[in-house]
Amino acid sequence: YSTWKRTLTRQEKDTQMKWFCKAQAIQRRLEEIEVTFRELEQQGIKLEKSLRDEGGTPADQKTQWMNQLLYLVQKKNSLMSEESDLMIAVQELKLEEQQWQLDQKLRSYINKEESLKTPEERVAEQKILTQLLEVVNKRNVLIHLQEEKRLSEL
């Protein structure tokens, strides 16, 4: 029994560490996107000024600047899409953590023999089960949202 309990504890710690690492990676990428947004905005401002100020420049130069500006807009749109995906992943991580915690609480009630449960414990068990179903439904909505987004991008 103690070996089984240690194994479960180790698995719980491993799972929490994976969630933590994933959350850190998402946060790091969101910060990188923020920096890239600022850089793209600065480049866009320079290009826009060049287009407005250089009225006497050759048409080829203006076309090149316009192409660069369009490239920056496409890159920004791509980053916004990635940021949106990451925000969904953050919400999914939070719901996953919440689901895990509720599942642990529910297991403690389920493991107790039915005849030994107090009425308050039965009510608490039902409440946790309801909360767990809500979290699962929210995760399901996020999955459908991701799938719709993926299909619309195709």
Secondary structure as UniProt FT lines:
FT   HELIX           2..53
FT   TURN            55..56
FT   HELIX           59..111
FT   HELIX           114..116
FT   HELIX           119..153
//
